[in-house]
Protein backbone atom coordinates (compact mmCIF):
# COMPACT_ATOMS: atom_id res chain seq x y z
CA UNK A 1 0.00 0.00 0.00
CA UNK A 2 2.84 2.37 0.82
CA UNK A 3 4.54 1.89 -2.57
CA UNK A 4 1.28 2.49 -4.44
CA UNK A 5 0.69 5.73 -2.55
CA UNK A 6 4.23 6.90 -3.31
CA UNK A 7 3.87 6.09 -7.01
CA UNK A 8 0.51 7.89 -7.22
CA UNK A 9 2.01 10.90 -5.45
CA UNK A 10 4.98 11.05 -7.83
CA UNK A 11 2.73 10.71 -10.88
CA UNK A 12 0.46 13.52 -9.64
CA UNK A 13 3.42 15.80 -8.97
CA UNK A 14 4.80 15.11 -12.45
CA UNK A 15 1.38 15.78 -14.01
CA UNK A 16 1.17 19.16 -12.27
CA UNK A 17 4.80 20.26 -12.68
CA UNK A 18 5.35 19.14 -16.28
CA UNK A 19 2.79 21.53 -17.88
CA UNK A 20 4.24 24.48 -15.93
CA UNK A 21 7.74 23.55 -17.07
CA UNK A 22 6.59 23.23 -20.70
CA UNK A 23 4.79 26.58 -20.59
CA UNK A 24 7.86 28.33 -19.17
CA UNK A 25 10.13 26.72 -21.74
CA UNK A 26 7.80 27.77 -24.54
CA UNK A 27 7.59 31.36 -23.24
CA UNK A 28 11.38 31.55 -22.96
CA UNK A 29 11.72 30.30 -26.54
CA UNK A 30 9.22 32.91 -27.85
CA UNK A 31 10.98 35.69 -25.92
CA UNK A 32 14.39 34.65 -27.27
CA UNK A 33 12.99 34.56 -30.83
CA UNK A 34 11.54 38.07 -30.38
CA UNK A 35 14.91 39.35 -29.12
CA UNK A 36 16.83 37.74 -31.99
CA UNK A 37 14.35 38.99 -34.60
CA UNK A 38 14.62 42.51 -33.17
CA UNK A 39 18.41 42.48 -33.34
CA UNK A 40 18.37 41.04 -36.88
CA UNK A 41 15.90 43.71 -38.02
CA UNK A 42 18.24 46.36 -36.66
CA UNK A 43 21.24 44.86 -38.44
CA UNK A 44 19.28 44.60 -41.70
CA UNK A 45 18.57 48.35 -41.45
CA UNK A 46 22.16 49.32 -40.64
CA UNK A 47 21.55 49.82 -36.93
CA UNK A 48 24.01 48.48 -34.41
CA UNK A 49 21.77 47.24 -31.61
CA UNK A 50 23.62 47.92 -28.36
CA UNK A 51 22.06 47.64 -24.89
CA UNK A 52 18.46 47.02 -25.99
CA UNK A 53 15.60 46.90 -23.51
CA UNK A 54 12.88 44.26 -23.76
CA UNK A 55 9.78 44.29 -21.57
CA UNK A 56 6.41 42.60 -21.21
CA UNK A 57 7.40 40.01 -23.85
CA UNK A 58 6.13 42.32 -26.58
CA UNK A 59 8.16 45.54 -26.54
CA UNK A 60 11.75 46.36 -27.49
CA UNK A 61 13.82 49.50 -27.95
CA UNK A 62 17.46 50.23 -28.79
CA UNK A 63 19.52 53.08 -30.14
CA UNK A 64 22.58 53.34 -32.32
CA UNK A 65 24.24 56.49 -31.02
CA UNK A 66 26.74 56.57 -33.90
CA UNK A 67 24.14 56.71 -36.67
CA UNK A 68 21.58 58.39 -34.36
CA UNK A 69 18.89 55.85 -35.18
CA UNK A 70 16.33 54.53 -32.74
CA UNK A 71 14.68 51.18 -33.35
CA UNK A 72 11.46 50.21 -31.59
CA UNK A 73 9.31 47.10 -31.85
CA UNK A 74 5.93 46.09 -30.51
CA UNK A 75 4.36 42.68 -30.90
CA UNK A 76 0.60 42.61 -31.34
CA UNK A 77 -1.39 39.43 -31.92
CA UNK A 78 1.62 37.53 -33.23
CA UNK A 79 2.81 40.25 -35.61
CA UNK A 80 5.81 42.42 -34.81
CA UNK A 81 5.73 46.05 -35.92
CA UNK A 82 8.98 47.98 -36.18
CA UNK A 83 9.66 51.70 -36.18
CA UNK A 84 13.00 53.23 -37.03
CA UNK A 85 13.38 56.88 -36.09
CA UNK A 86 16.24 59.04 -37.35
CA UNK A 87 17.22 61.34 -34.49
CA UNK A 88 18.71 64.77 -35.13
CA UNK A 89 19.35 68.00 -33.29
CA UNK A 90 15.80 69.11 -34.11
CA UNK A 91 14.25 66.17 -32.24
CA UNK A 92 12.64 66.79 -28.88
CA UNK A 93 11.64 63.98 -26.60
CA UNK A 94 9.24 63.68 -23.68
CA UNK A 95 7.32 61.06 -21.73
CA UNK A 96 3.54 61.21 -21.80
CA UNK A 97 1.48 59.36 -19.23
CA UNK A 98 -2.29 59.12 -19.41
CA UNK A 99 -4.01 58.55 -16.06
CA UNK A 100 -7.60 58.66 -14.91
CA UNK A 101 -9.01 58.87 -11.45
CA UNK A 102 -11.80 56.62 -10.23
CA UNK A 103 -12.72 57.78 -6.78
CA UNK A 104 -9.50 57.91 -4.82
CA UNK A 105 -7.66 55.47 -7.10
CA UNK A 106 -5.52 56.74 -9.99
CA UNK A 107 -5.18 54.32 -12.90
CA UNK A 108 -2.52 54.64 -15.59
CA UNK A 109 -3.96 53.95 -19.03
CA UNK A 110 -0.87 54.47 -21.16
CA UNK A 111 2.77 55.51 -21.09
CA UNK A 112 4.35 56.79 -24.31
CA UNK A 113 7.62 58.25 -25.44
CA UNK A 114 6.85 61.19 -27.72
CA UNK A 115 9.42 62.21 -30.34
CA UNK A 116 8.70 65.34 -32.30
CA UNK A 117 10.60 67.62 -34.57
CA UNK A 118 11.02 71.20 -33.43
CA UNK A 119 10.16 72.18 -36.99
CA UNK A 120 6.59 71.25 -37.82
CA UNK A 121 7.61 69.51 -41.07
CA UNK A 122 7.86 66.00 -39.62
CA UNK A 123 5.21 63.86 -37.97
CA UNK A 124 5.10 63.22 -34.25
CA UNK A 125 6.25 59.70 -33.37
CA UNK A 126 4.62 58.01 -30.38
CA UNK A 127 6.31 54.93 -28.95
CA UNK A 128 4.05 53.01 -26.61
CA UNK A 129 5.64 51.67 -23.44
CA UNK A 130 2.44 50.63 -21.68
CA UNK A 131 -1.24 50.29 -22.51
CA UNK A 132 -4.09 48.87 -20.49
CA UNK A 133 -5.19 47.17 -23.72
CA UNK A 134 -2.21 44.82 -23.34
CA UNK A 135 -1.43 44.72 -19.62
CA UNK A 136 -3.54 45.39 -16.56
CA UNK A 137 -1.02 47.42 -14.57
CA UNK A 138 2.29 49.13 -15.31
CA UNK A 139 5.39 47.76 -13.62
CA UNK A 140 8.56 49.70 -14.45
CA UNK A 141 7.50 51.15 -17.82
CA UNK A 142 7.47 54.78 -16.61
CA UNK A 143 11.07 54.55 -15.35
CA UNK A 144 12.07 52.82 -18.57
CA UNK A 145 10.46 55.53 -20.72
CA UNK A 146 12.18 58.24 -18.65
CA UNK A 147 15.51 56.43 -19.05
CA UNK A 148 15.11 56.36 -22.83
CA UNK A 149 14.01 60.00 -22.95
CA UNK A 150 17.25 60.96 -21.18
CA UNK A 151 19.37 58.79 -23.48
CA UNK A 152 17.76 60.31 -26.56
CA UNK A 153 18.24 63.84 -25.23
CA UNK A 154 21.96 63.13 -24.72
CA UNK A 155 22.35 61.84 -28.28
CA UNK A 156 20.55 64.72 -29.96
CA UNK A 157 22.17 67.44 -27.84
N, C-alpha and C positions, 0 to 999 in steps of 0.2 A: 504494500500500500504506500509506503514511504517513497519508493522509487517512482511510482506512477504519479504521485503528487509533484515530485521534483521535475519530472519530464513535462508534465502539463504546465507547470510554472515557467519553465524555460521556454517552451513553445509560445506561451502567451506573451512573455517579455519580448521574444524575437518578433512576434506578429505586431506588437505595438511600436517597437524601436525601429524596425526595418523601414516602414513607410516614412518615418521622420528623417531617417538617414538618407533615403532616396530623394526626398523632397529637397533637403539641404544640398545634396550633391548636384541636383539638377539646377537649383537656383545659382549655385556657385559657377556652374558651367555657363549659364546664360549671362551672368554678370561678366565673366571673363571674356566671352564672345563680344559683348557690348564694348568693353574696354579695348579689345584688340581692333574691332571694326572702327572705333573712334580714332585710334592712333593711325590706322591705315588710311582713313579718309583724310586726316591731316597731312600725312606724307604725300598722298596722291595730289593734294592741292598746294604742295610746296611749303607746308607749315611744319616746323620742327616742334613736336608736341613734348614740352618739358613741364614737369610738375602739374599734371592735370588733376582736376577734382572730379570725382564721381559721387553721386548721392542718390538715394532712393531708388536705386537700380534702374533709373530711367533718365537721368540727367548727367551731362558731362560738360566741362569747360576747360579750355587751356589757351595759352597765349604764347606766340612766338615774338619775343621782344625785339629780335633782330629785324624781322620783316614787318613788325607791328601789325600782325594779324591775330585776330581772336577767333577761335573755333568753338562752337557751342553745338550740343546735340541734345535732343529730347526724344524719348521713345514713347510713342502713343499707339496702343493697340497693335503691337508687333512691328510697327514701321518706325524707323529712325529718321528723324528730320534734322538736317544739319544747317547751320548758319555760319558763314564766314564773314567777319566784319573787318574791314581795313581801317585801322586806327590812324589818326593823324592829329596834328596840333590843334585842329578845329573841333575835335571830338570832346564833348563833355559827357560826364558819367555821373549817375546818381542812382540811389536805391529807392524804389517806391514800394510801399507796403500798404495794402488795402485791409482795413479792419472795420468791423462793425460791432456795435454794442447791443447786447440783448440783456436788458436788466443791468445787473452789475458785472456781467461777464463780457469781456472783450474777446472777439474771435477774429483771427487773422484769416482772410480769404485768399490773399495772394501776396507774393513777394517777387518783385521783378527788378532787374538791372536795366536801366534805361540809358541807352547811348544815343546822343543826338548831336548833330552838327551845329556849330555856332552860327553857320550860315544856313539859311532856310532852304538851301538847294537840295539837300539830301533828306531821305526819310528817317524818321525816328525808329530805332531798333529796340524792341523790348525782348529781353531774355528772361523767361520765366524760371524762377528758382523754387517756387512753391505755389500750389493751387489746391484748393479744397476739392476740386474735381478729381484729383488724383490721390491725395492723401488727406486724412482726417485732420491732423494737427502738424504744425511745423516743428521740426526738431532744432537743427542748427543752421537752417537755410538763411536766416537773416544775417548771422555772423559771416557766413560764407559769401553772401552777396556783398556785404560791406568790405570783406577782404579783397574780393575781385574789383570792386570799385576803386579801392586804394591802389591796387596793382596797375589798373588801367590808367589812373591819373598820373602815376609815376612814369609810365611809358610815353604818354602823350605830352608830358610837360616839357 
